[in-house]
Amino acid sequence: MTGKYNEGIPKGSRLAREDMAWIRERVTPDIITRVKLLMPIALELGLTPGQMALAWLLRRKEVSSVITGATRVEQLDENLLASDAVDKLTDPVLEKIEQAVKNSPI
């Protein structure tokens, strides 16, 4: 969701590791296209795409917490701000998100 893999898998990134082949194969051109469509929605809300994704999860009543893949303190700090962004996901914003992902999970 961060856009880190929009131009391919960078050398030295988590997905470049040999043991990550199972997830690397899921980074398809279709998924990259959907992520690119979500980025302007997040920026319009003043959020990073990752924050918007976490807020999208946290808004659901059946979700009490999320597990993030932060590997640096800066990423953790950014992720924590998502809990304050849930109210930004109004019905019109959620509709834009659904249109971007074609109503299917990514």
VENPE-V85973 format. One line per field, one symbol per residue. phi: phi as a letter, one per 30 degrees, with the letter a starting at -180 (. if undefined). psi: psi as a letter, one per 20 degrees, with the letter a starting at -180 (. if undefined). burial: 1 if it has 24 or more other ideal C-beta (glycine too) atoms within 12 Angstrom, else 0. Layout:
phi->???
psi->???
burial->???
//
This chain:
phi->.diecdcjcddidedddedcedcedddcedddddddddeddddddicdeddddddeddddddccabcccdcbedddedddddddceddddedddddddddchhbdb
psi->iijhjhkroqpirgiiqhjjhhhhiinrhgggggghhhghgghhikqqhggggghgghiphiohrqprkpiqhhgggghhihhiigiimrghghgggghhjkkqq.
burial->1111100000000000000000000010001001111110110010111111111111100000000100000000011011001101100010011001100001
//
